[in-house]
Amino acid sequence: MQSNVTQQRVPIHGDPGQWIHVSDSPRHVRVMFGGETIADSKRVKLVREPEILPAYYFPKEDVRTDLFVPSQHKSRCPVKGEASYWSVQVGKQCAESAAWSYTAPLSEVVSLKDHFAFEWPKMDKWMEEDEEIFKHARDPYKRVDALPSKRHVRVVIDGQTVADTRRPHLLFETNHPVRYYISQADVRMDLLVPSDTTSRCPYKGPASYWSVKHGDSILEDMVWGYMDPIPECPKIKGLLCFSTSAAAIFTSMARRYLSRKRNGLGS
């Protein structure tokens, strides 16, 4: 039987060199600001580039350009060309230089002509179909797999074991280091202090943080977990993960040495 799947190699993050990939997204995407729907389209373009978060570009006909105010701000991309910016004004609410468009895009991205993109955090709400999405557009070529394992994982901070398990979940996320998520029953919870810090991942959901008591000091935000992950990532619900900024993680397959370089929050 002939496959109906189109076999095409697309660039992914981690590929060498400067590349750009523009595709037609089948998702219905909406953007809200100031109580108004600023953009509403079933024919958005998804733009992916190295070292840049994925972005949706909306055709002009699906955008409330009547709410735009021209901005003097300009920027230039060596791949896409010069971008012009607009502020979004709804009543007394204004998002400065929050929308941009390449009015004369370079040949590699000519399909972006007459399309607008938006600064994600300057908008009030983003929707894919009837689900709210956070942080940035999700990359369809990125995978997040959480697999139960029998590996022996031990987390040590300056000689003190703070977690020891033989039932971790290993989280494999495209172009990220392997993360070890551990049941709270296998963690020295008496050494953990809840933190006010939070973050959000579009692929996993909202993250809560804990600091670790270390002698007379506190190692801030060393531990995170997804207490209420999105439905696509249920296996790590309630499990905890340790940053390697001040911890050594030992596994039965490999030894991960102490690293003092601070990693980004939650992954």
C-alpha positions in Angstrom: 0.0 0.0 0.0 1.3 3.4 -0.9 2.0 5.7 2.0 0.2 9.0 2.2 3.1 10.5 4.3 5.3 13.0 2.6 8.9 12.0 3.1 10.9 15.3 3.4 14.0 16.1 5.4 13.4 19.3 7.3 16.1 21.2 9.2 16.0 20.8 13.0 17.7 22.7 15.8 21.2 21.4 16.1 21.8 21.3 12.4 24.9 23.3 11.4 24.8 26.7 9.7 22.1 29.3 9.2 18.8 27.9 8.0 15.2 28.8 7.9 12.1 26.6 7.5 8.7 28.1 6.7 5.7 25.7 6.6 1.9 26.1 6.4 0.4 25.1 9.8 -2.9 23.3 9.8 -3.8 24.7 13.2 -6.4 27.4 13.9 -4.4 30.1 15.8 -5.8 33.2 17.6 -4.1 36.1 19.4 -5.9 38.2 22.0 -5.1 41.7 23.4 -7.1 44.2 25.4 -10.3 42.1 25.1 -10.1 42.0 21.3 -9.0 39.2 18.9 -6.1 40.7 17.1 -5.4 37.8 14.8 -7.5 34.8 13.8 -6.4 32.4 11.1 -6.5 28.8 9.9 -3.7 29.5 7.4 -0.8 30.7 9.6 2.8 30.1 8.6 5.2 28.5 11.2 8.7 29.9 11.0 11.6 27.9 12.5 15.2 29.1 12.7 18.3 28.0 14.8 18.6 29.7 18.2 15.2 31.4 17.7 11.9 30.3 19.1 9.3 29.1 16.6 7.0 31.9 15.5 3.6 32.1 13.8 3.0 34.5 10.9 -0.5 35.5 10.1 -1.8 36.6 6.7 -2.7 40.3 6.6 -6.4 39.5 5.8 -6.7 37.6 9.1 -5.2 40.4 11.3 -6.9 43.5 12.8 -4.5 46.0 11.2 -7.1 48.7 12.0 -5.7 48.5 15.6 -2.1 49.0 14.5 -0.1 52.2 15.0 3.1 52.5 13.0 6.3 52.4 15.0 9.7 53.9 14.2 11.4 50.7 15.3 13.1 48.6 12.6 15.2 45.5 12.7 17.1 43.5 10.1 17.6 39.8 9.7 20.3 38.5 7.3 17.9 35.7 6.1 14.5 37.5 6.1 15.3 41.1 5.4 14.2 44.3 7.1 11.2 44.2 9.5 8.8 47.1 10.1 7.0 47.3 13.4 3.6 48.5 14.6 2.2 49.0 18.1 -1.2 47.5 18.9 -3.7 49.9 20.4 -7.0 48.8 21.9 -8.6 51.7 23.8 -6.2 52.9 26.4 -4.1 49.7 26.2 -1.0 49.8 24.0 1.5 47.1 23.2 4.5 49.0 21.9 6.2 47.7 18.7 4.4 44.3 19.3 3.7 43.4 15.7 6.2 43.2 12.8 6.2 42.3 9.1 8.7 41.9 6.3 7.3 44.2 3.7 10.0 43.2 1.2 11.2 39.8 2.4 14.4 38.2 0.9 14.0 35.5 -1.7 14.3 32.6 0.7 11.2 33.7 2.7 9.2 35.5 0.0 6.1 33.6 1.3 6.2 35.8 4.4 5.2 38.9 2.4 1.9 40.4 3.7 2.2 38.4 6.9 2.4 39.6 10.5 4.0 38.2 13.6 3.6 39.3 17.2 5.8 39.6 20.3 4.5 36.7 22.3 4.7 38.1 25.9 3.1 41.5 24.8 -0.1 39.8 23.9 -2.7 38.7 26.5 -3.5 35.2 25.2 -2.7 32.8 22.5 -4.9 29.9 21.4 -4.3 26.8 19.2 -7.8 25.5 18.3 -9.6 25.7 21.7 -6.5 25.3 23.9 -4.5 28.1 25.4 -0.8 27.9 24.6 2.1 29.6 26.4 5.6 31.0 25.9 5.9 30.3 22.1 4.6 28.3 19.2 5.3 24.6 19.6 7.7 23.0 17.1 6.1 20.0 15.4 9.6 18.5 14.8 10.5 18.5 18.5 9.9 15.4 20.7 9.5 15.1 24.5 9.5 11.5 25.7 9.3 10.5 29.4 10.3 6.8 29.9 10.2 4.8 33.1 13.6 3.2 33.9 15.3 0.9 36.3 18.5 2.9 36.3 20.0 3.6 39.6 20.1 7.4 40.0 21.7 9.2 42.9 21.9 13.0 43.4 24.7 14.3 45.6 25.4 17.8 46.7 28.9 18.2 48.3 29.0 14.6 49.5 25.4 14.6 50.8 22.9 12.3 49.0 19.6 14.2 48.5 17.9 11.7 46.2 18.4 8.0 45.5 16.1 6.0 43.2 15.9 2.9 41.1 12.7 4.0 39.4 13.3 7.3 37.7 11.6 8.6 34.6 14.1 9.7 32.0 13.0 12.7 30.0 14.4 12.9 26.4 13.8 16.2 24.8 15.2 17.1 21.4 18.5 19.0 21.7 18.4 19.0 25.5 20.4 16.9 28.0 18.7 13.9 29.5 16.8 14.9 32.6 16.1 12.5 35.5 12.7 12.9 37.2 12.5 11.3 40.6 9.6 10.3 42.8 9.2 12.6 45.9 9.3 9.4 48.0 13.0 8.9 46.9 14.0 12.5 47.6 15.1 14.0 50.9 12.1 16.3 51.0 13.2 17.5 54.5 16.1 19.3 52.7 13.8 21.0 50.2 12.2 24.5 50.7 9.3 25.5 48.4 10.2 28.5 46.2 8.1 31.3 44.8 9.7 30.8 41.4 7.6 29.4 38.6 8.2 28.9 34.9 6.3 27.5 32.0 7.2 25.1 29.2 4.9 24.9 26.1 5.7 21.2 25.9 5.4 20.2 29.6 3.3 22.8 31.4 3.8 25.0 34.5 6.8 24.2 36.7 7.2 24.7 40.5 10.5 25.1 42.2 12.3 24.1 45.4 15.5 25.3 47.0 17.9 23.0 48.8 19.1 23.5 52.4 22.9 23.1 52.4 24.4 23.6 55.8 23.7 27.2 56.8 23.0 28.3 53.2 20.2 27.8 50.7 20.8 26.7 47.1 18.0 28.5 45.3 15.8 26.9 42.7 17.8 23.7 42.4 14.8 21.5 42.0 11.7 21.7 39.8 8.7 19.6 39.0 5.5 19.7 37.0 2.7 19.2 39.5 0.1 19.7 36.8 1.7 18.9 33.4 -0.2 19.3 30.1 -2.1 16.2 29.0 0.7 15.3 26.4 3.3 14.8 29.2 1.5 13.0 32.1 4.3 10.7 33.1 6.3 13.3 35.0 3.4 14.6 37.1 4.6 15.1 40.7 8.2 14.0 40.0 11.2 16.1 40.8 14.3 17.0 38.7 17.6 18.5 40.0 19.7 21.2 38.3 23.4 20.3 37.7 24.4 23.8 38.7 25.6 22.5 42.1 24.7 18.8 42.1 26.5 15.7 40.9 24.1 13.1 39.4 25.3 9.5 39.3 23.5 6.9 37.3 24.0 3.2 36.7 24.9 3.9 33.1 27.0 7.0 33.4 28.4 9.6 35.8 27.4 13.2 35.4 30.0 15.3 37.0 29.5 18.5 39.1 28.9 21.5 36.9 28.9 25.1 38.4 27.5 26.6 35.2 23.9 27.7 35.9 21.4 26.0 33.6 18.2 27.7 32.5 15.1 27.2 34.6 13.2 24.0 34.2 13.4 21.6 31.3 
